[in-house]
Amino acid sequence: MTGASGAVAVVIAALVKSHGKEYLSACVLLAGLIQMTAGALRIGKWIRLVPHPVMLGFVNGLAIVMTKAQLVHFKDASTGAFLAGKKGSTMFGLTALSMFIMKVIPRITKSIPPSMATIAIVTALQNIFSLPAVTLLDIAGAETFRGGLSALPSISLPSVPMTAATFGIILPYAIVVASVGLIESLLTLQLVDGMVDDGARASTSAECTGQGIGNLAAGLTGGMGGCALIGQSIMNVEAGGTGKASGVAMSLGLGAGILFLSPMLARVPISALVGIMLLVCKSTFSWSSLRLVGKVPKLDFLIILLVSWVTVVEDLAVAVLTGTVLSALSFAWKQSRAIYAAQSVDPQTGWAVFDLTGPLFFGSTAKFESLFKGAEDAPTKEIIIDFRQARVFDHSALESINTVVRKLGDSGKVVHLRHLSPDCQVLLQNMNANADYEVIESDGENDPLYEPVEDAEMYDSKKRTNKPQ
């Protein structure tokens, strides 16, 4: 489910405050174009790199944020104190009743969405007994519920000059809106995929494109834009709406309600919606994550707490980025210590052999080079470095191999590099074209097939004919 989002509203509010509401539509329109471009470039697939601890922190933090948003309705807007007297009793009572009905309805019938039944019953009780409940009309104002065809927005271009100066103003905000919207939408997509668990996976590219089209339309009609809403999405799934038709039905129902049922919607007590959302918050929070203490690595549990905390005090995009970067650094550090070499002697030649195991990349180059300290004093002139159980991942790794070989060559050794991938062989030959202390041995049947570099022009394609198609 997609709609106006608090995460997007924070960014939009900053733009409106600093430059005026005229720039809102232009910013949302540009954000939509950016999201559509992201869909065309298939950027959404990178959401798969978000680790599970970050996902847990995301849902926990979001549940806390949504809960805090509901608690505001239990306080007096003017004093900030909790509601008392008849208003307080009505608010607390109807909220508790709403939560009770939400739990009971599914046990009685599956044919009626529990949220719809809850809103209808609580609204009816409030009107029958004339309870002093706060309604949507009291919060949003009469203009919001004027209804009729006059509520339909007009389609027009933003009323700002289409100049480079305008573009410079809205571009930073549009990038943030697009990024925040896509992050929340794609994380919600993953969460809903896990809840439905029907064996099918939704398309991240289609999600990016769909969000972009929606924000493009919002920009052309004066809307504030938005993204996927995790609370409404969970409500929809729990009510049985697992297909595309459910989202369309929600949109059509919301539109019809605004146009033709505004007087009825205006009389809905806010307590009915608060009760429903509090249960959604309970369902959103990953209670199982609290039992992970001592069962998962300490850093992973700390990442869950950190992402939850940053989501509450900052925003979702910063939280996810912080958690993902910290997880990536943790992984890189662990992998940087995972390379080692077993030393032996080749039974046929009598040469010293270093059998490498582990990943060689920018983080492990220092450890890799330290493995050959003292190799200059090896009793044989010929030294074999075998990469059969290792993998070379980047340019830093190639430079590190080059450094080790050069040092050994300067001490009078001849280094034989075995079982490198074909492209590694060519790249190293290019780097040390005239070296007389390096021998790169090629074995087409046993050399591993992987690519540390994807630029096909950097090596002869004929040397990769054994790569599987």
BELMOTA-V334030 format. One record per residue. N is the residue number from 0. PHI is phi in whole degrees, -180 to 180 (999 if undefined). BURIAL is b if it has 9 or more other C-alpha atoms within 8 Angstrom, else e. Layout:
n->N phi->PHI burial->BURIAL
n->N phi->PHI burial->BURIAL
//
This chain:
n->0 phi->999 burial->b
n->1 phi->-121 burial->e
n->2 phi->-172 burial->b
n->3 phi->-61 burial->b
n->4 phi->-118 burial->b
n->5 phi->-64 burial->e
n->6 phi->-63 burial->b
n->7 phi->-75 burial->b
n->8 phi->-61 burial->b
n->9 phi->-61 burial->e
n->10 phi->-69 burial->b
n->11 phi->-62 burial->b
n->12 phi->-61 burial->e
n->13 phi->-65 burial->e
n->14 phi->-66 burial->b
n->15 phi->-62 burial->b
n->16 phi->-67 burial->e
n->17 phi->-88 burial->e
n->18 phi->-128 burial->e
n->19 phi->104 burial->b
n->20 phi->-71 burial->e
n->21 phi->-63 burial->b
n->22 phi->-85 burial->b
n->23 phi->-60 burial->b
n->24 phi->-61 burial->b
n->25 phi->-63 burial->b
n->26 phi->-65 burial->b
n->27 phi->-64 burial->b
n->28 phi->-62 burial->b
n->29 phi->-66 burial->b
n->30 phi->-62 burial->b
n->31 phi->-62 burial->b
n->32 phi->-64 burial->b
n->33 phi->-64 burial->b
n->34 phi->-67 burial->b
n->35 phi->-65 burial->b
n->36 phi->-64 burial->b
n->37 phi->-62 burial->b
n->38 phi->-66 burial->b
n->39 phi->-66 burial->b
n->40 phi->-88 burial->e
n->41 phi->59 burial->b
n->42 phi->-72 burial->b
n->43 phi->-60 burial->b
n->44 phi->-64 burial->e
n->45 phi->-71 burial->e
n->46 phi->-65 burial->b
n->47 phi->-65 burial->e
n->48 phi->-81 burial->e
n->49 phi->-74 burial->b
n->50 phi->-69 burial->b
n->51 phi->-62 burial->e
n->52 phi->-58 burial->b
n->53 phi->-68 burial->b
n->54 phi->-61 burial->b
n->55 phi->-63 burial->b
n->56 phi->-64 burial->b
n->57 phi->-62 burial->b
n->58 phi->-69 burial->b
n->59 phi->-67 burial->b
n->60 phi->-63 burial->b
n->61 phi->-66 burial->b
n->62 phi->-62 burial->b
n->63 phi->-67 burial->b
n->64 phi->-62 burial->b
n->65 phi->-66 burial->b
n->66 phi->-65 burial->b
n->67 phi->-60 burial->e
n->68 phi->-65 burial->e
n->69 phi->-76 burial->b
n->70 phi->-65 burial->e
n->71 phi->-58 burial->e
n->72 phi->-73 burial->b
n->73 phi->-90 burial->b
n->74 phi->-117 burial->b
n->75 phi->-74 burial->b
n->76 phi->-63 burial->e
n->77 phi->-87 burial->e
n->78 phi->-103 burial->e
n->79 phi->82 burial->e
n->80 phi->-86 burial->e
n->81 phi->-65 burial->e
n->82 phi->-60 burial->b
n->83 phi->-130 burial->e
n->84 phi->68 burial->e
n->85 phi->-65 burial->e
n->86 phi->-64 burial->b
n->87 phi->-65 burial->b
n->88 phi->-62 burial->b
n->89 phi->-65 burial->b
n->90 phi->-63 burial->b
n->91 phi->-66 burial->b
n->92 phi->-67 burial->e
n->93 phi->-69 burial->b
n->94 phi->-65 burial->b
n->95 phi->-64 burial->b
n->96 phi->-64 burial->b
n->97 phi->-61 burial->b
n->98 phi->-66 burial->b
n->99 phi->-65 burial->e
n->100 phi->-64 burial->b
n->101 phi->-59 burial->b
n->102 phi->-80 burial->b
n->103 phi->-83 burial->e
n->104 phi->-54 burial->b
n->105 phi->-61 burial->b
n->106 phi->-80 burial->e
n->107 phi->-90 burial->e
n->108 phi->-152 burial->e
n->109 phi->-103 burial->e
n->110 phi->-84 burial->e
n->111 phi->-117 burial->e
n->112 phi->-58 burial->b
n->113 phi->-60 burial->b
n->114 phi->-67 burial->b
n->115 phi->-66 burial->e
n->116 phi->-63 burial->b
n->117 phi->-62 burial->b
n->118 phi->-63 burial->b
n->119 phi->-65 burial->e
n->120 phi->-68 burial->e
n->121 phi->-67 burial->b
n->122 phi->-64 burial->b
n->123 phi->-62 burial->e
n->124 phi->-63 burial->e
n->125 phi->-63 burial->b
n->126 phi->-78 burial->e
n->127 phi->-66 burial->e
n->128 phi->-98 burial->e
n->129 phi->50 burial->e
n->130 phi->-74 burial->e
n->131 phi->-78 burial->e
n->132 phi->-96 burial->b
n->133 phi->-76 burial->b
n->134 phi->-108 burial->b
n->135 phi->-62 burial->b
n->136 phi->-62 burial->b
n->137 phi->-64 burial->e
n->138 phi->-87 burial->e
n->139 phi->-93 burial->e
n->140 phi->91 burial->b
n->141 phi->-66 burial->e
n->142 phi->-61 burial->e
n->143 phi->-65 burial->e
n->144 phi->-111 burial->b
n->145 phi->-71 burial->b
n->146 phi->67 burial->b
n->147 phi->77 burial->b
n->148 phi->-66 burial->e
n->149 phi->-67 burial->e
n->150 phi->-78 burial->b
n->151 phi->-68 burial->e
n->152 phi->-77 burial->e
n->153 phi->-94 burial->e
n->154 phi->-95 burial->e
n->155 phi->-160 burial->e
n->156 phi->-74 burial->e
n->157 phi->-57 burial->b
n->158 phi->-88 burial->e
n->159 phi->-128 burial->e
n->160 phi->-64 burial->e
n->161 phi->-83 burial->e
n->162 phi->-125 burial->e
n->163 phi->-63 burial->e
n->164 phi->-64 burial->e
n->165 phi->-62 burial->b
n->166 phi->-60 burial->b
n->167 phi->-65 burial->e
n->168 phi->-74 burial->e
n->169 phi->-86 burial->b
n->170 phi->-58 burial->b
n->171 phi->-60 burial->e
n->172 phi->-68 burial->b
n->173 phi->-64 burial->b
n->174 phi->-63 burial->b
n->175 phi->-66 burial->b
n->176 phi->-59 burial->b
n->177 phi->-63 burial->b
n->178 phi->-68 burial->b
n->179 phi->-61 burial->b
n->180 phi->-62 burial->b
n->181 phi->-71 burial->b
n->182 phi->-63 burial->b
n->183 phi->-65 burial->b
n->184 phi->-67 burial->b
n->185 phi->-72 burial->b
n->186 phi->-68 burial->b
n->187 phi->-63 burial->b
n->188 phi->-59 burial->b
n->189 phi->-65 burial->e
n->190 phi->-64 burial->e
n->191 phi->-67 burial->b
n->192 phi->-57 burial->b
n->193 phi->-68 burial->e
n->194 phi->-71 burial->e
n->195 phi->-71 burial->e
n->196 phi->50 burial->e
n->197 phi->-103 burial->e
n->198 phi->89 burial->e
n->199 phi->-99 burial->e
n->200 phi->-118 burial->e
n->201 phi->-70 burial->e
n->202 phi->-84 burial->e
n->203 phi->-68 burial->b
n->204 phi->-66 burial->b
n->205 phi->-64 burial->e
n->206 phi->-64 burial->b
n->207 phi->-61 burial->b
n->208 phi->-65 burial->b
n->209 phi->-63 burial->b
n->210 phi->-63 burial->b
n->211 phi->-64 burial->b
n->212 phi->-63 burial->b
n->213 phi->-62 burial->b
n->214 phi->-72 burial->b
n->215 phi->-62 burial->b
n->216 phi->-65 burial->b
n->217 phi->-63 burial->b
n->218 phi->-65 burial->b
n->219 phi->-82 burial->b
n->220 phi->-118 burial->b
n->221 phi->83 burial->b
n->222 phi->-82 burial->b
n->223 phi->-92 burial->b
n->224 phi->77 burial->b
n->225 phi->179 burial->b
n->226 phi->-162 burial->b
n->227 phi->-64 burial->b
n->228 phi->-109 burial->b
n->229 phi->-66 burial->e
n->230 phi->-63 burial->b
n->231 phi->-66 burial->e
n->232 phi->-65 burial->b
n->233 phi->-66 burial->b
n->234 phi->-59 burial->b
n->235 phi->-64 burial->b
n->236 phi->-66 burial->b
n->237 phi->-66 burial->e
n->238 phi->-85 burial->e
n->239 phi->101 burial->e
n->240 phi->-85 burial->b
n->241 phi->-110 burial->e
n->242 phi->-109 burial->e
n->243 phi->-64 burial->e
n->244 phi->-63 burial->e
n->245 phi->-66 burial->b
n->246 phi->-66 burial->b
n->247 phi->-64 burial->e
n->248 phi->-63 burial->e
n->249 phi->-61 burial->e
n->250 phi->-63 burial->e
n->251 phi->-65 burial->e
n->252 phi->-66 burial->e
n->253 phi->-65 burial->e
n->254 phi->-63 burial->e
n->255 phi->-63 burial->b
n->256 phi->-64 burial->b
n->257 phi->-67 burial->b
n->258 phi->-78 burial->b
n->259 phi->-118 burial->e
n->260 phi->-121 burial->b
n->261 phi->-56 burial->b
n->262 phi->-60 burial->b
n->263 phi->-71 burial->e
n->264 phi->-64 burial->b
n->265 phi->-62 burial->b
n->266 phi->-92 burial->b
n->267 phi->-72 burial->b
n->268 phi->-66 burial->b
n->269 phi->-64 burial->b
n->270 phi->-62 burial->b
n->271 phi->-65 burial->b
n->272 phi->-72 burial->b
n->273 phi->-64 burial->b
n->274 phi->-61 burial->b
n->275 phi->-64 burial->b
n->276 phi->-68 burial->b
n->277 phi->-63 burial->b
n->278 phi->-70 burial->b
n->279 phi->-64 burial->b
n->280 phi->-60 burial->b
n->281 phi->-62 burial->e
n->282 phi->-71 burial->e
n->283 phi->-71 burial->b
n->284 phi->-64 burial->b
n->285 phi->-86 burial->b
n->286 phi->-65 burial->e
n->287 phi->-66 burial->e
n->288 phi->-66 burial->e
n->289 phi->-71 burial->e
n->290 phi->-94 burial->e
n->291 phi->-88 burial->b
n->292 phi->-61 burial->e
n->293 phi->83 burial->e
n->294 phi->-108 burial->e
n->295 phi->-128 burial->e
n->296 phi->-53 burial->e
n->297 phi->-57 burial->e
n->298 phi->-65 burial->e
n->299 phi->-63 burial->b
n->300 phi->-68 burial->b
n->301 phi->-65 burial->e
n->302 phi->-65 burial->b
n->303 phi->-58 burial->b
n->304 phi->-65 burial->b
n->305 phi->-65 burial->b
n->306 phi->-64 burial->b
n->307 phi->-61 burial->b
n->308 phi->-66 burial->b
n->309 phi->-66 burial->b
n->310 phi->-60 burial->b
n->311 phi->-75 burial->b
n->312 phi->-90 burial->e
n->313 phi->-118 burial->e
n->314 phi->-160 burial->b
n->315 phi->-63 burial->b
n->316 phi->-61 burial->b
n->317 phi->-63 burial->b
n->318 phi->-63 burial->b
n->319 phi->-65 burial->b
n->320 phi->-63 burial->e
n->321 phi->-62 burial->b
n->322 phi->-65 burial->b
n->323 phi->-68 burial->b
n->324 phi->-64 burial->e
n->325 phi->-64 burial->b
n->326 phi->-65 burial->b
n->327 phi->-64 burial->e
n->328 phi->-65 burial->e
n->329 phi->-63 burial->e
n->330 phi->-64 burial->e
n->331 phi->-61 burial->b
n->332 phi->-65 burial->b
n->333 phi->-63 burial->e
n->334 phi->-69 burial->b
n->335 phi->-67 burial->b
n->336 phi->-98 burial->e
n->337 phi->-95 burial->b
n->338 phi->-98 burial->b
n->339 phi->-151 burial->b
n->340 phi->-134 burial->b
n->341 phi->-97 burial->e
n->342 phi->-96 burial->e
n->343 phi->-155 burial->e
n->344 phi->-123 burial->e
n->345 phi->-66 burial->b
n->346 phi->-66 burial->e
n->347 phi->-87 burial->e
n->348 phi->-103 burial->e
n->349 phi->80 burial->e
n->350 phi->-80 burial->b
n->351 phi->-72 burial->b
n->352 phi->-122 burial->b
n->353 phi->-114 burial->b
n->354 phi->-89 burial->b
n->355 phi->-83 burial->b
n->356 phi->-138 burial->b
n->357 phi->120 burial->b
n->358 phi->-85 burial->b
n->359 phi->-113 burial->b
n->360 phi->-149 burial->b
n->361 phi->-56 burial->b
n->362 phi->-80 burial->b
n->363 phi->-108 burial->b
n->364 phi->-65 burial->b
n->365 phi->-64 burial->e
n->366 phi->-64 burial->b
n->367 phi->-61 burial->b
n->368 phi->-67 burial->b
n->369 phi->-70 burial->e
n->370 phi->-67 burial->e
n->371 phi->-110 burial->e
n->372 phi->-68 burial->e
n->373 phi->91 burial->e
n->374 phi->-67 burial->e
n->375 phi->-62 burial->b
n->376 phi->-94 burial->e
n->377 phi->-60 burial->e
n->378 phi->-67 burial->e
n->379 phi->-104 burial->e
n->380 phi->-75 burial->b
n->381 phi->-92 burial->b
n->382 phi->-128 burial->b
n->383 phi->-108 burial->b
n->384 phi->-112 burial->b
n->385 phi->-102 burial->b
n->386 phi->-103 burial->b
n->387 phi->-58 burial->b
n->388 phi->-100 burial->b
n->389 phi->-117 burial->b
n->390 phi->-136 burial->e
n->391 phi->-101 burial->b
n->392 phi->-109 burial->b
n->393 phi->-152 burial->b
n->394 phi->-65 burial->b
n->395 phi->-60 burial->b
n->396 phi->-65 burial->b
n->397 phi->-63 burial->b
n->398 phi->-64 burial->e
n->399 phi->-67 burial->b
n->400 phi->-60 burial->b
n->401 phi->-61 burial->b
n->402 phi->-63 burial->e
n->403 phi->-62 burial->b
n->404 phi->-63 burial->b
n->405 phi->-65 burial->b
n->406 phi->-63 burial->e
n->407 phi->-67 burial->b
n->408 phi->-65 burial->b
n->409 phi->-64 burial->e
n->410 phi->-91 burial->e
n->411 phi->96 burial->b
n->412 phi->-92 burial->b
n->413 phi->-114 burial->b
n->414 phi->-101 burial->b
n->415 phi->-104 burial->b
n->416 phi->-96 burial->b
n->417 phi->-117 burial->b
n->418 phi->59 burial->b
n->419 phi->-90 burial->b
n->420 phi->-68 burial->b
n->421 phi->-55 burial->b
n->422 phi->-71 burial->b
n->423 phi->-61 burial->b
n->424 phi->-59 burial->b
n->425 phi->-68 burial->b
n->426 phi->-63 burial->b
n->427 phi->-69 burial->b
n->428 phi->-64 burial->b
n->429 phi->-67 burial->e
n->430 phi->-72 burial->e
n->431 phi->-123 burial->e
n->432 phi->-61 burial->e
n->433 phi->-109 burial->e
n->434 phi->-74 burial->e
n->435 phi->-103 burial->e
n->436 phi->-114 burial->b
n->437 phi->-131 burial->b
n->438 phi->-126 burial->b
n->439 phi->-98 burial->b
n->440 phi->-94 burial->e
n->441 phi->-108 burial->b
n->442 phi->-134 burial->e
n->443 phi->-56 burial->e
n->444 phi->-82 burial->e
n->445 phi->-114 burial->e
n->446 phi->-68 burial->b
n->447 phi->-68 burial->b
n->448 phi->-115 burial->e
n->449 phi->-155 burial->e
n->450 phi->-125 burial->b
n->451 phi->-75 burial->b
n->452 phi->-130 burial->e
n->453 phi->-107 burial->e
n->454 phi->-85 burial->e
n->455 phi->-66 burial->e
n->456 phi->-76 burial->e
n->457 phi->-83 burial->e
n->458 phi->-150 burial->e
n->459 phi->-72 burial->b
n->460 phi->-63 burial->e
n->461 phi->-65 burial->e
n->462 phi->-83 burial->e
n->463 phi->-119 burial->b
n->464 phi->-67 burial->e
n->465 phi->-87 burial->e
n->466 phi->-72 burial->e
n->467 phi->-62 burial->e
n->468 phi->-86 burial->e
//
